[in-house]
Amino acid sequence: MSRKPIVDKPTLEKLAAEGITQHEIARRFNVFQGTISASMRRYGIKARAVGRPYISREEKIVIPISNEGRDSIKENPFKKYLITSIQKETIPNKDVLKVFEQYCSANDVELILIVLKAKHTNDDDQIHPFFRDYKMLDRDVKLNDNIMVKNANILPQQIIPLTGLNRFVSRDGSTIVGATKQQMSNIGTPVGQYPKMVMTTGALTVPNYKDNRVGKIALQDHVYGGVFVDVKDGITYVSRIIRSLKNGSLTDMCDQYTADGKVITVRPEAMILGDWHVGDTDTVVREKTFELIKTYKPKRIFLHDFFNGHSITHHESNKPLDRAITYKDQTLTLEKELMQCSEELKFFIDNTPEDCEINIVKGNHDEFLDRYLKEMRFKDDPNNIEIALELSLAYIREQNVLEQGLQKYNDFRKKVKFIERNQTYKLLGWELGMHGDLGLNGARASEKSSEDAFRAIIKGHTHNSKIFRGVVGVGTSTKLELKYNRGLSNWTHAHSFVYPNGTQQLIHIINGVYE
């Protein structure tokens, strides 16, 4: 049974007689030109087609920022953008578009579209006429000296959209690339410097893929969303990846926008902090973290590598000169380190909402203490032997030795939970109880093994923020330069919010700025 034509025969005959092109008819009825062409062939009507797509190069409006970078920004400071992508021959998700427009209007943000190829990648593929009044990019654009938008012509079905793009980032600075998936990684720079980021946008159009293996994978990985960029000046910017649900709902910095036009402020269901490492925590990051906690009031906080273990680390057990440096810094005693950690934990309790649950996720640095006791290295360590003997009994009783050590100085049992190695913590589809260092059968973890096991996980350990499909890594809360990272580094200061609608958002702190 054939489908009823969108435009009837008399109407098409009348328009064709007036010399109206297929292109113009399609624009009037808000359909693809191919649909009009098929109807005319069916009725035997002849009308001139058109030699250009729905939106020509001349009709495209390009962001008025040249590649001059800093000089051009001076004329238009404090510009904000929401950058997303659309696929040719594909209709928009109107709920998502409606909420994007609402978000842009409320925050004085400019919506920019990156055009992607259609699923069959023909030269005459067209942009849906619904988008004809929106601004689009037809070239690479540098937003300031440190971030640019690149039209890399990534195929919508590409499984890993950032494949091969790191070389451009190393040359051009942090880069935003159009893709129907959301992915983010960091490119190494000399230790102590903030790394360059490369990220993909997500899409505004509905999924439109081939009916094959790659197409089915692309359908599962399709993400509605975009990248928000606030260009502060010629050097400084803030970027956040924003994810939208199919119904249009999106949350950015705890403001939730919905397709019915409402904006409500929500509390994060969880805040996962970059690895904390008491004693090595960056003072500015610490200050801004508690500022975030005070402002947004998360219901749960997850701490990774809260205990640093510098007083008993096995990495220095056979390095007496390094131990001498540690002793000189007055950080050698285990008791002093446990007291410092306990006071920091008490500070968390005193400076978080009363109903906030604090979770300490067991990681490799916590296990420095377990290993120290297990190997009985304290027998040759007179500075630590007394406290070590006390904790050895807890170890023999198979208790959490870090918990017992911290509990000596402050009582926090009502508010703090310790998540053990083989425990999980599921929240709104996310696994939050795994540190991220151990993979399959005790091997080193990878994005692949984490994805296979949990599909959606937010983890710590690597100190560099990332998004790889459902695998999200937070960064670190430490200084970017420590004794054990040398050469190049991709460490970042980043935390994660999990919102009530089930989406997560990485919050980067760059030079003390996060919004």
C-alpha positions as CSV (number, residue, x, y, z in Angstrom):
1,M,0.0,0.0,0.0
2,S,1.6,3.3,-1.1
3,R,1.8,6.2,1.3
4,K,-0.4,9.3,0.7
5,P,1.7,12.1,-0.9
6,I,2.5,15.0,1.4
7,V,1.6,17.5,-1.4
8,D,-1.4,16.6,-3.7
9,K,-1.2,16.6,-7.5
10,P,-3.2,19.8,-8.3
11,T,-1.0,21.8,-5.9
12,L,2.2,20.4,-7.5
13,E,0.8,21.1,-11.0
14,K,0.0,24.7,-10.1
15,L,3.4,25.4,-8.5
16,A,5.2,23.8,-11.4
17,A,3.2,25.9,-13.9
18,E,4.3,29.0,-12.1
19,G,8.0,28.0,-12.5
20,I,8.6,27.2,-8.9
21,T,11.5,24.8,-8.5
22,Q,11.5,21.6,-6.6
23,H,13.8,23.1,-4.1
24,E,11.5,26.0,-3.3
25,I,8.4,23.7,-3.1
26,A,10.3,21.6,-0.6
27,R,11.1,24.6,1.5
28,R,7.5,25.8,1.5
29,F,6.2,22.4,2.8
30,N,9.2,21.8,5.1
31,V,10.1,18.5,3.5
32,F,13.1,17.1,1.7
33,Q,13.5,17.9,-2.0
34,G,13.7,14.2,-2.7
35,T,10.2,13.8,-1.4
36,I,8.9,16.4,-3.8
37,S,10.9,15.0,-6.7
38,A,9.4,11.5,-6.1
39,S,5.9,12.8,-6.0
40,M,6.4,14.7,-9.3
41,R,7.7,11.6,-11.0
42,R,4.7,9.7,-9.8
43,Y,2.3,12.3,-11.3
44,G,4.4,12.9,-14.5
45,I,4.9,16.5,-13.6
46,K,8.1,18.3,-14.8
47,A,9.7,21.0,-12.7
48,R,13.2,22.3,-12.6
49,A,15.1,20.9,-9.6
50,V,17.9,23.0,-8.1
51,G,21.6,22.8,-8.3
52,R,22.3,23.6,-4.6
53,P,21.3,22.2,-1.2
54,Y,18.6,23.7,1.0
55,I,21.1,26.0,2.7
56,S,23.7,27.3,0.4
57,R,27.2,28.4,1.4
58,E,26.0,32.0,0.9
59,E,23.0,31.5,3.2
60,K,25.1,30.0,6.0
61,I,25.9,32.4,8.8
62,V,29.3,31.8,10.2
63,I,30.4,32.8,13.7
64,P,31.9,36.3,13.3
65,I,35.3,35.3,14.9
66,S,38.3,35.2,12.7
67,N,41.4,33.0,13.1
68,E,43.2,36.0,14.5
69,G,42.2,34.7,18.0
70,R,42.9,37.1,20.8
71,D,42.6,40.3,18.7
72,S,39.1,39.5,17.3
73,I,37.9,38.4,20.8
74,K,38.6,41.9,22.1
75,E,35.8,43.2,19.9
76,N,33.3,40.7,21.3
77,P,34.3,39.6,24.8
78,F,32.4,37.2,27.1
79,K,30.8,35.4,24.2
80,K,28.9,32.1,25.1
81,Y,28.2,29.3,22.6
82,L,26.3,26.0,22.6
83,I,27.8,23.9,19.9
84,T,26.0,20.8,18.6
85,S,25.7,18.8,15.4
86,I,23.0,17.9,12.9
87,Q,23.0,15.2,10.3
88,K,21.9,15.7,6.7
89,E,18.7,14.1,5.5
90,T,17.6,13.9,9.1
91,I,14.9,15.6,11.1
92,P,15.5,17.3,14.4
93,N,14.4,16.1,17.8
94,K,12.0,19.0,18.3
95,D,11.9,18.6,22.1
96,V,15.7,18.7,22.3
97,L,15.8,21.7,20.0
98,K,13.1,23.5,22.0
99,V,15.0,23.1,25.2
100,F,18.3,24.1,23.5
101,E,16.6,27.3,22.4
102,Q,15.2,27.9,25.9
103,Y,18.6,27.3,27.4
104,C,20.3,29.7,25.0
105,S,17.7,32.4,25.5
106,A,17.9,32.2,29.3
107,N,21.7,32.3,29.4
108,D,22.5,34.6,26.5
109,V,24.1,31.8,24.6
110,E,24.5,31.5,20.8
111,L,23.4,28.1,19.3
112,I,25.9,26.9,16.6
113,L,25.4,23.8,14.4
114,I,28.0,21.6,12.8
115,V,26.7,19.8,9.8
116,L,27.5,16.0,9.4
117,K,27.0,13.8,6.4
118,A,23.9,11.7,5.9
119,K,24.0,7.9,6.5
120,H,24.6,7.2,2.8
121,T,27.0,10.2,2.3
122,N,25.9,11.2,-1.2
123,D,27.1,14.5,-2.6
124,D,23.6,15.9,-3.0
125,D,22.5,15.1,0.6
126,Q,20.5,18.0,2.0
127,I,20.1,19.7,5.3
128,H,16.5,19.5,6.5
129,P,14.7,22.9,5.9
130,F,13.8,23.1,9.5
131,F,17.4,24.3,10.2
132,R,17.6,26.9,7.5
133,D,17.5,29.9,9.9
134,Y,20.1,28.6,12.3
135,K,23.8,29.5,12.3
136,M,26.1,26.8,10.9
137,L,29.8,26.3,10.6
138,D,31.4,25.7,7.2
139,R,35.0,26.0,8.3
140,D,37.2,25.7,11.4
141,V,36.8,28.5,13.8
142,K,39.2,29.6,16.6
143,L,37.2,30.9,19.6
144,N,40.3,32.2,21.4
145,D,44.0,31.3,21.6
146,N,43.3,28.1,23.5
147,I,40.1,26.5,22.0
148,M,38.7,26.0,18.5
149,V,35.8,24.3,16.7
150,K,36.8,22.0,13.9
151,N,34.6,20.7,11.2
152,A,36.3,17.3,10.8
153,N,33.6,15.7,8.6
154,I,33.3,12.7,11.0
155,L,31.0,10.1,9.6
156,P,27.9,9.8,11.9
157,Q,28.3,6.0,12.2
158,Q,32.0,6.1,13.2
159,I,32.3,4.0,16.4
160,I,35.1,6.1,18.0
161,P,34.7,9.6,16.6
162,L,38.1,11.0,18.0
163,T,40.2,8.4,16.1
164,G,43.2,10.2,14.6
165,L,42.3,13.7,15.8
166,N,44.9,14.1,18.6
167,R,47.5,15.5,16.1
168,F,45.2,18.5,15.4
169,V,44.7,19.1,19.1
170,S,48.5,19.2,19.8
171,R,48.8,21.8,17.1
172,D,45.6,23.9,17.5
173,G,44.8,23.8,21.2
174,S,41.7,22.3,22.8
175,T,39.2,21.3,20.1
176,I,35.5,20.7,19.7
177,V,34.4,18.4,17.0
178,G,31.0,17.6,15.6
179,A,29.7,14.1,16.1
180,T,26.6,12.2,17.0
181,K,28.3,10.7,20.1
182,Q,29.9,12.4,23.1
183,Q,33.5,11.6,23.8
184,M,36.3,13.5,25.6
185,S,40.0,13.0,26.2
186,N,43.1,15.0,27.2
187,I,46.3,15.4,25.3
188,G,49.6,15.4,27.3
189,T,51.5,18.6,27.9
190,P,54.7,19.2,30.1
191,V,54.0,18.4,33.7
192,G,52.4,21.2,35.6
193,Q,50.6,22.7,32.6
194,Y,46.9,22.2,32.0
195,P,46.4,19.7,29.1
196,K,44.6,20.3,25.9
197,M,41.1,18.7,25.6
198,V,39.4,17.3,22.6
199,M,35.6,16.7,22.8
200,T,32.7,15.8,20.5
201,T,29.3,17.5,20.7
202,G,26.5,15.0,20.5
203,A,23.6,15.7,18.1
204,L,20.4,17.6,17.7
205,T,18.9,15.3,15.1
206,V,17.3,11.9,15.6
207,P,19.3,8.7,15.0
208,N,19.6,8.0,11.2
209,Y,22.0,5.1,10.5
210,K,22.4,2.1,8.2
211,D,20.7,-1.1,9.1
212,N,24.0,-3.0,9.7
213,R,26.3,-3.9,12.5
214,V,28.0,-0.5,12.6
215,G,24.6,1.3,12.3
216,K,23.2,-0.7,15.2
217,I,26.2,0.2,17.4
218,A,25.8,3.9,16.3
219,L,22.2,3.8,17.3
220,Q,23.0,2.6,20.8
221,D,25.8,5.2,21.2
222,H,23.7,8.1,19.8
223,V,23.7,11.1,22.3
224,Y,21.6,14.2,22.3
225,G,23.7,17.1,23.5
226,G,26.2,19.8,22.9
227,V,29.3,21.6,24.2
228,F,28.9,24.8,26.1
229,V,31.8,27.3,25.8
230,D,32.1,30.6,27.7
231,V,34.9,32.6,26.1
232,K,36.1,34.8,28.9
233,D,38.9,36.6,26.9
234,G,41.6,35.9,24.4
235,I,43.1,33.1,26.5
236,T,40.6,31.9,29.1
237,Y,37.5,29.8,28.5
238,V,35.1,27.5,30.4
239,S,33.7,24.5,28.6
240,R,31.1,21.9,29.7
241,I,29.7,18.9,27.9
242,I,25.9,19.0,28.2
243,R,23.8,15.9,27.7
244,S,20.1,16.0,26.8
245,L,17.5,13.2,27.2
246,K,15.2,12.1,24.3
247,N,12.4,14.2,25.9
248,G,14.6,17.3,25.8
249,S,15.4,17.5,29.5
250,L,18.9,18.8,30.1
251,T,20.7,19.9,33.3
252,D,23.7,22.3,33.4
253,M,25.2,23.4,36.7
254,C,22.1,22.1,38.5
255,D,19.6,24.1,36.4
256,Q,17.2,21.6,34.8
257,Y,15.4,22.7,31.6
258,T,12.4,20.7,30.2
259,A,10.4,20.8,27.0
260,D,7.4,22.3,28.8
261,G,9.4,25.5,29.4
262,K,10.1,25.0,33.0
263,V,13.5,25.6,34.7
264,I,14.1,24.2,38.1
265,T,17.2,24.1,40.3
266,V,18.0,20.5,41.4
267,R,20.5,19.1,43.9
268,P,23.0,16.7,42.5
269,E,22.3,13.1,43.5
270,A,26.0,12.6,43.7
271,M,29.3,14.5,43.4
272,I,32.3,12.4,42.5
273,L,35.5,14.2,43.4
274,G,38.8,14.0,41.6
275,D,41.3,11.9,43.5
276,W,41.8,13.8,46.8
277,H,45.2,12.7,48.2
278,V,45.3,14.5,51.6
279,G,48.6,16.2,51.9
280,D,49.0,16.7,48.1
281,T,45.6,18.4,47.5
282,D,45.8,21.6,45.5
283,T,44.7,24.5,47.8
284,V,42.8,26.4,45.1
285,V,41.0,23.3,43.9
286,R,40.1,22.5,47.5
287,E,38.7,25.9,48.0
288,K,36.6,25.8,44.8
289,T,35.4,22.3,45.6
290,F,33.9,23.3,48.9
291,E,32.5,26.4,47.1
292,L,30.7,24.0,44.7
293,I,29.5,21.8,47.6
294,K,28.2,24.9,49.5
295,T,26.4,26.2,46.4
296,Y,24.9,23.0,44.9
297,K,24.5,20.8,48.0
298,P,25.0,17.3,46.6
299,K,23.2,14.5,48.4
300,R,26.2,12.2,48.2
301,I,29.9,12.7,47.9
302,F,32.4,10.1,46.7
303,L,36.0,10.4,47.6
304,H,38.7,8.5,45.7
305,D,42.3,8.0,47.0
306,F,41.4,10.1,50.0
307,F,44.4,8.7,51.9
308,N,47.6,9.5,50.1
309,G,50.0,7.1,51.9
310,H,53.2,9.1,51.5
311,S,54.3,8.2,55.0
312,I,54.4,4.4,54.3
313,T,54.5,4.1,50.5
314,H,56.2,1.0,49.2
315,H,57.5,3.1,46.2
316,E,60.1,4.6,48.6
317,S,60.8,1.6,50.8
318,N,64.2,0.9,49.1
319,K,65.0,4.5,48.4
320,P,66.6,5.9,51.6
321,L,67.4,9.3,50.0
322,D,63.8,9.8,48.9
323,R,62.8,8.8,52.4
324,A,65.2,11.4,53.8
325,I,63.5,14.1,51.7
326,T,60.1,12.9,53.0
327,Y,61.3,13.1,56.5
328,K,62.7,16.6,55.9
329,D,59.2,17.6,54.8
330,Q,57.9,16.3,58.1
331,T,55.5,13.9,56.4
332,L,57.1,10.7,57.4
333,T,55.0,9.5,60.3
334,L,51.9,7.4,59.7
335,E,50.2,8.8,62.8
336,K,50.5,12.3,61.6
337,E,49.1,11.4,58.2
338,L,46.1,9.6,59.7
339,M,45.4,12.6,61.9
340,Q,45.6,14.9,58.9
341,C,43.2,12.7,57.0
342,S,40.8,12.4,59.9
343,E,40.7,16.2,60.3
344,E,40.1,16.6,56.6
345,L,37.2,14.1,56.8
346,K,35.8,16.0,59.8
347,F,36.0,19.2,57.6
348,F,33.9,17.4,55.0
349,I,31.3,16.5,57.5
350,D,31.2,20.0,58.9
351,N,31.0,21.6,55.5
352,T,28.5,19.5,53.6
353,P,24.7,19.4,53.9
354,E,23.4,17.6,57.0
355,D,21.8,14.9,54.9
356,C,24.8,14.4,52.7
357,E,26.3,10.9,52.6
358,I,30.1,10.7,52.3
359,N,31.5,7.6,50.7
360,I,35.2,6.7,50.7
361,V,35.9,4.4,47.7
362,K,38.7,2.0,48.3
363,G,41.6,2.5,45.9
364,N,45.2,1.7,45.4
365,H,46.5,4.4,47.7
366,D,44.2,3.2,50.5
367,E,45.9,-0.2,50.1
368,F,49.3,1.3,50.6
369,L,48.4,1.0,54.3
370,D,47.2,-2.6,54.0
371,R,50.4,-3.6,52.1
372,Y,52.6,-1.8,54.7
373,L,51.0,-3.9,57.5
374,K,50.9,-7.1,55.5
375,E,54.6,-6.9,54.7
376,M,55.4,-5.9,58.3
377,R,57.7,-3.1,57.0
378,F,57.1,-1.3,60.3
379,K,59.5,-3.6,62.1
380,D,62.3,-1.5,60.5
381,D,60.4,1.7,60.9
382,P,60.6,2.9,64.5
383,N,58.7,6.2,63.7
384,N,55.6,4.2,62.9
385,I,55.8,0.9,64.8
386,E,53.4,1.8,67.6
387,I,50.5,2.9,65.4
388,A,51.2,0.0,63.0
389,L,51.0,-2.6,65.7
390,E,47.6,-1.2,66.7
391,L,46.3,-1.4,63.2
392,S,47.8,-4.8,62.6
393,L,45.1,-6.2,64.9
394,A,42.4,-4.6,62.8
395,Y,44.1,-6.2,59.7
396,I,44.1,-9.6,61.3
397,R,40.4,-9.2,62.1
398,E,39.8,-8.3,58.4
399,Q,38.5,-4.9,59.3
400,N,39.1,-1.8,57.1
401,V,42.4,-0.6,58.5
402,L,42.0,2.9,57.1
403,E,38.6,3.3,58.7
404,Q,40.0,2.1,62.0
405,G,43.0,4.4,61.8
406,L,40.9,7.5,61.0
407,Q,38.3,6.6,63.7
408,K,41.0,6.9,66.4
409,Y,40.8,10.7,66.1
410,N,37.2,11.6,65.2
411,D,33.9,9.7,65.3
412,F,32.2,9.9,61.9
413,R,30.3,6.6,61.7
414,K,26.9,8.2,61.3
415,K,27.8,10.0,58.0
416,V,30.7,8.3,56.4
417,K,30.7,4.9,54.5
418,F,33.7,3.0,53.4
419,I,33.1,1.1,50.1
420,E,35.2,-2.0,50.0
421,R,37.0,-3.5,47.0
422,N,34.3,-6.0,45.9
423,Q,31.3,-3.8,46.8
424,T,29.3,-1.9,44.2
425,Y,27.3,1.3,44.5
426,K,24.6,1.8,41.9
427,L,22.9,5.1,41.5
428,L,20.5,6.0,38.6
429,G,22.3,3.5,36.4
430,W,25.8,4.6,37.3
431,E,28.4,2.4,39.1
432,L,30.1,4.7,41.6
433,G,31.8,2.3,43.9
434,M,34.8,1.3,41.8
435,H,38.1,3.2,41.9
436,G,39.1,2.3,38.4
437,D,42.5,0.7,38.9
438,L,41.5,-3.0,38.8
439,G,40.1,-4.6,35.7
440,L,39.3,-8.2,34.8
441,N,40.7,-10.8,37.1
442,G,42.9,-8.2,38.9
443,A,44.5,-6.9,35.8
444,R,44.9,-3.2,35.1
445,A,41.5,-1.6,34.2
446,S,40.7,-0.2,30.8
447,E,37.8,1.7,29.3
448,K,36.8,-1.5,27.5
449,S,36.7,-3.8,30.6
450,S,34.9,-1.1,32.6
451,E,32.3,-0.7,29.9
452,D,31.8,-4.4,29.5
453,A,31.3,-4.8,33.2
454,F,29.1,-1.9,34.1
455,R,28.1,-0.1,30.8
456,A,27.9,3.2,32.9
457,I,30.6,4.0,35.5
458,I,32.2,7.1,37.0
459,K,35.6,6.3,38.3
460,G,38.9,7.8,39.5
461,H,42.5,6.7,39.5
462,T,43.9,8.0,36.3
463,H,43.9,11.7,37.3
464,N,42.7,12.8,33.8
465,S,39.0,13.4,33.0
466,K,37.5,11.5,30.2
467,I,34.3,10.3,28.6
468,F,34.3,7.1,26.5
469,R,30.7,6.2,25.9
470,G,29.4,5.2,29.3
471,V,32.8,5.3,31.0
472,V,33.5,8.6,32.7
473,G,36.7,9.4,34.6
474,V,37.1,12.3,37.0
475,G,40.4,14.1,37.3
476,T,42.5,14.8,40.3
477,S,42.3,17.4,43.2
478,T,46.0,17.4,43.7
479,K,48.7,19.7,42.4
480,L,49.4,19.0,38.8
481,E,53.1,18.4,39.5
482,L,54.0,15.8,42.1
483,K,57.2,13.7,42.7
484,Y,55.9,10.7,40.7
485,N,54.7,12.3,37.5
486,R,57.5,13.4,35.2
487,G,57.8,14.4,31.5
488,L,54.3,14.7,29.9
489,S,51.0,14.7,31.8
490,N,47.3,14.8,31.0
491,W,46.1,15.4,34.5
492,T,43.1,17.6,35.0
493,H,41.2,19.1,37.9
494,A,37.7,17.8,37.4
495,H,34.7,16.5,39.4
496,S,31.4,14.9,38.2
497,F,27.8,15.7,39.1
498,V,25.1,13.1,38.7
499,Y,21.7,14.8,38.3
500,P,18.2,13.5,39.2
501,N,17.4,12.8,35.5
502,G,20.3,10.3,35.3
503,T,22.7,12.4,33.3
504,Q,26.2,13.3,34.5
505,Q,28.4,16.3,33.9
506,L,32.1,16.9,34.3
507,I,33.0,20.1,36.1
508,H,36.6,21.3,35.3
509,I,38.4,23.8,37.5
510,I,41.0,25.6,35.4
511,N,43.1,28.3,37.2
512,G,40.4,28.5,39.9
513,V,37.5,29.0,37.4
514,Y,34.7,26.5,36.8
515,E,31.9,28.6,35.4
